[in-house]
Amino acid sequence: MAKKQTASNRGSARKAMPEQFSIPAELVEHILLGPTDDRRVLQDSPLLGDVWAAYALDPGVVQDVLITPHKNTTAAVVAEKIPPGLKLREKERQAEKPAPSDRKKERTKIAYLQGIVGARLYFDEVLRILVPLTQWWSQPKLQERILKIDQVELKRLLERGLANSGAINQNDPENFTSLERYIALAGLIYWVGKLERPKISRASSTPVERLPPLKFEDAFKKYQPYIPEIIAGMFALYEIIQANPDALESTKHDEAEEARSKGYIFQVSLNRPATAALDRSVPAVKADAANTLFKVDCKNIVWAVLDSGIDAQHEAFMDNGKSRIRKTFDFTRIREIVSDDEGDVAGPELAKLAAAAGLKPQDAKKYLKEIAADAREKRPINWATIEKLITLKAPPPPPSPHGTHVAGIIGANGKSSGHPDGMCPDIRIYDFRVLGKTLDDTEFAIIAALQYIRYVNERHTYTIIHGANLSLSIPHNVRNFACGHTPVCNECERLVESGVVVVAAAGNRGYQKFELTDGGVFESYAAFSITDPGNGDSVITVGSTHGNWPHTYGVSFFSSRGPTGDGRLKPDLVAPGERVQSAITGDNSHSEWGPDSGTSMAAPHVSGAAAMLLARYEELIGQPRRVKRILCESATDLGRERSFQGHGMLDVLRAFQSI
């Protein structure tokens, strides 16, 4: 029997090799899209630009990706194919010569929702498992084109630095195909990922958490001596795939034949992180006047706040000893809960999950097994079981005061404590916790929360949750998605279509800072800076203005400006977002108040206004687009550019009078 190669053997065999290094974004675009003076606008592979950039920045770690299934298949079918693919890939890695470096065994957290799959994968797993399942891979004659690739051309592409690139170089023209560019970049990232991981110090055996960034020339020089090995490695992986092209195909007859022939996966993107984007603000939008004249009673209206969490025991939400924060849902763990592996929640995490949900650990484990079994059997999401694990009976304190502040603007009752009321001081609120202590998994969590709201309403004969406030911001990556058609924007559109009002912050990217070559700094305003989900067409997107002097100061300097990337008017309107006073988390007295600023504070003013309309005019319930039209058409013109102010400043009294 051949002697097994140890880590030390591998180390001695690779002494001459470099360690893993970071590939800067400039080099990624140089290889994938071409030189700056002759750059292609789009790339043709199923891996979107943010996926390339993330894996290149650190080729040796997993990335959290979102997989969009082809229209002819389902998320469950795609998710089912990943676990056997991982086992197959591990066997292939063990057989590779020379052996790749050791790497940390990571939980893949494979989970699916309607129309999307989440998984944490290494780059070689993406190449080996996901890419062969894509519509792109199933194109006619693609395999023939790969076999015809001239490896000399790949070598020429990888040897091209900044100095010898460009359309003007007639002696060595930039005439590489998109397929050659894909193979060259994929080969480079794949090769770097197989190298040894740098250690935190010479005396330590602990690998670094993240690779230090490199400049273009430094990264370029590191791989130049190894270009033949890079190319050979990529074609060796292709041969492995082609040696067993049906390895991931199922023998089950429930998979559509069209999906088999045209591919199971449409595209792969990153699971994007989201960030959290009253004393005189309520009178500024005339909500107090509307309340006085129209006697608005919002106690039968329920609003969802998708944020960091709400202090349900805060005095602002107490009504005769009972909190108006009627339910709390924790979506920060939803990825692990809907995973096909119940082991993703175990040990102390299982105990913590069970305690928060008011369950015994053995019961929580039983529910996790049921959910994982459903995932493995490709059954639809069973929200009835999932909600037992995400409904918090004993909610822990929110990790941030942001959600409490937002909820307070919508529905604080402050008069008893000498503080001002929010927009609807008697409204009922559902707390959806989607922003955890870290920014990981947040787009998946937001999509799951939006789908759950639809489920809650659809299982009853009447609307339970009338509206949703999303005071959060996901920067739109212009290369990856059509504006307003990202996964989270699409889910917002579905929720609006189901009859729920969706209000979102425009984002706080209305200004930008540039570092000048002479060491100075130049600051400027930024157009086309609306973030997701505010880019959604049916979403009511809210910018910020000054609460006391809106006509004088206009739109806040930080408020994201439109139009959208595809030319639509956004924001839809503006509301007070500067130094807004509201409830906050603090000590255990549950009685602290404080100011905060941002479009996150502007959006809940509009949520409150929409809730007031639904409470006063019940015929508007289930008609979110009509609510949006009323609020926009009744807004007060501040005399500013439409792409800055939208239709103008929220005017609740005028909205009521217009009906």
Buried (B, 14 or more C-beta within 10 A) or exposed (E): EEEEEEEEEBEEEBEEBBBBBBBBBBBBBBBBBBBEEBBEEEBEBBBBBBBBBBBBBBBBBBBBBBBBBBEBBBBBBBBBBBBEBBEBBEEBBEEBEEBBBEBEEEEBBBBBBBBBBBBBBBBBBBBBBBBBBBBBBBEEEEBEEBEEBEBEBBBBBBEBBBEEBBEEBEEEEBEBEBBBBBBBBBBBBBBBBBBBBBEEEEEEEEBBEEBEBBEBBEBBEBBEEBBEBBBBBBBEBBEBBEEEEEBBEBEEEEBBEEBBEBBBBBBBBBBBBBBBBBBEBBBBBBBBBBBEEBEBBBEEBBBBBBBBBBBBBBBBBBEEEEBBBEBBBBBBBBBBBBBBBBEBBBEEEBEBBBBBBEBEBEBBBBBBEBBBEBBBEBEEBBBEBBBBBBBBEEBEBBBBBBBBBBBBBBBBBBEEEEBBBBBBBBBBBBBBBBBBEEBBBBBBBBBBBBBBBBBBBEEEEEBBBBBBBBBBBBBBBEBBBEBBBBBBBBBBBBBBEBBBBBBBBBBBBBBEEEEEEEEEEEEEBEBBBBBBBBBBBBBBBBBBBBBEEBEEBBBBEBBBBBBBBEEBBBBBBBBBBBBBBBBBBBEEEBBBBBBBBBBBBBBBBBBBBBBBBBBBBEEBBBBBBBBBBBBBEBBBEBEBEBBBBBBBBBBBBBBBEEE
